[in-house]
Each structure stands twice: as C-alpha cells, then as structure tokens.
C-alpha cells in the first residue's frame, strides 16, 4: 500500500525570521531602504552638485578624473583637426610657413598642448601664434571650461571630505537600552556620548518608533513611524553634550510602551530610531548621527553604571564603562499595571484614613458598598473610644 501523505499544514501568515529581523536603520545609522524603479531620473541631473557629492568614493574619483581627461582629449582632437585642416602637420620646421599652433604635427603633440594650456604649465615649445584666430578662441574656451571644472571638482572634493557625516563617527550610542524606575516612574533609557573635545552646538535628541500595525478598518500599515517623547515639552531634549548623558523616555499613558510588560516585550517586533542633531563647532555645519534598537536589545530591569568621576580637581570620563549595566529590582508588570496598583493603594489609604478620622471623632458616616468592602478587607487593630467605658471597647 502506498504510504499515507501527511496533511498539509495551514499556511502561516507570519513573516520569516530573517525578514522580521531586518533593520530599518543599522547601528551605524545607515538606512536599509533601497529605492528602485525611479522613472524620472533626470531630476538627479538638475542637482548635479549633490549627485556628485553623494557618489561613493570610487565613482566620485572616476568622475573626477574623467572630467579632466575628456576635456583634454576633446580639445586635443580639435587642435589636431585644426592643424590638419591648415596643413600645419606637413610644414614642421618650415621657416616660411605660419602655423596656427607651433610644433603640433600629430595627435599626441596636440594632446600635450591641450594639457599644458588647461593646466597652465607652459613648457614653451608649443604656442598659439597670432596668425590663427580660431586658435585664440579655442584657447579662451578651454581656459573657461577648465576653470569651471576646477571650481566644480575642487568644491565637490572639499565638501565630500568635510561632510558632517564623518563627524558623526565620533558620536557614540550605547548598544543596549535599559528599562527601570527613575523617580518612581518606569523609564526607557539609553546613553550617548561625544568622543571629541570640540563639542556639538545646540544638540537635540529625538526618537522614532518603527512598528507595523493594522488599523480598525483592516488596512495594514508597514513600518509606521510614531514619536517617542524624550523631554520635548520640558526642554530636556536639548543637550549640553560635554559628557556622556543618559536619555530617558518616561513610559506614561501617552507612550506606546504603556501596556507592555517584560514578557510581552520578547514577543513584540519593533525598532527604535534615535536621531542626534547638532552643529559642528569647528565648521558650523549641521551634523546628524543615528542608531537603532530592536526589541531584543532592550534590557528589562537594568541601569547604566556611572562613568564619570572627580579626579585631580576635574571631571574624568571613563569610556570603558560606557556600555556597562547592572541589574536592579524592577517589577515585570507594565507601566499601566503599576500605575493602577498604586492608584488602588492610594484609594485604600484614603479610605482607611477617612474611617480612622471618623472613628476617633465618633461621627456616623454613610459609605458606599465598595468602600465598605475595602474597609472590611482591611485588618485594623481596634482601640477604645474615649467616650465609652473600657468594657464597651468595640470596633465599628
């Protein structure tokens, strides 16, 4: 008999793990979004300067060299063609012949004259004579084109070398986020630092939560961006970044992590994009550094170790402790559950205080069934009322 075939398993709608773990932004701040099928590529040519600066170094150097080489070759061909039309190549050394360009008898000599003219080398063996009007015009045109290429290429090279992106390499972020209590509030925290002595001017920090979701109407929104409050309303997002600082996001009822517990954190799929912006003190250009944290890079119940000490009358930063954390006692419940528990305790305390006051004063108080149940659930030690004999001691 043929073997029985196993029943096909239902098709899973979950994304593969390698797709789910794909970062939106790398730890070094590079975007993982690739643009494709762009129809109007001519828009890039309208901003040729930015297009050249954004090229990778190998392509930038290729464009840099080809701009000069093509110009030299083109004008070399024109010079040789002019000498060939005038028959100067066949009258080299003839004292009675008046050439347009002296000592140009082949293409190589014309190419050398083109390079010497554009780079203003001027060896003296090849010159344009006054008997050649078109030669003077060509020389003027090449000088203008060469100056334009010099301005464009040197400007692109300077901007590419001094781009603020390189300054972002010395702005570091902690590899992990931590979740713990600060001032009796559950907070999500990470650390940033600046390795240079020249500090960032007007530094600002912000964070985005990247998470896919489905709306109530059934629409699927991939990689939806929502803002994480890092102190925008209090001004704490503006940093004086002279030493490593711990950036704190308070998990309140406006936070997307309001209902997230330590256990549900492991099942979530999201990414936190952190963006640090500021002005480079040395150049005055705006710099932006980025990093990202996924759900498996968040440590629940940990806190960063201090990395600053006082040494010889000055503060010293020990960057070897920049990434170090230590475990602290933190409940695994969500911020919402902790808040509700504190509210219940506060109501219990207020109810107990109310009954205590009226117990001492001896007045009758009408209470609701809920308050009565809370009161009955509490274990209270009875004390005698001042107006009753000792034999009449009782609890209300």
Buried (B, 14 or more C-beta within 10 A) or exposed (E): EEEEEEEEEEEEEEEEEEEEEEBBBEBEBEEEEEEEEEEEEEEEEEEEEEBBBEBEEEEBEEEBEEBBEEBBBEBBBBBBEBBBEBEBBEBBEEEEEBBBBBBBBEBEBBBBBBBBBBEEEEEEEBBBEEEBEBBEEBBEEBEEBBEEBBEBBEEBBEBBEBBBEEBBEBBBBBEBBBBBBEEEEBBBBBBBBBEEEEBBBEBBBBBBBBBEEEEEEEEEEEEBEEEBBBBBEEEBBBBEBBEBBBBBBBBBEEBBBBEBBBEEBEEBBBBBBBBBBBBBBEEEEBBBBBBBBBBEBBBBBBBBEEBEEEEEEEEEBBEEBBBEBEEEEBBEBBBBBBBEEEEEEEEBEEBBEBBEEBBEEEEEEEBEEEBEEBBEEEEEEEEEBEEEEEEEEEEE
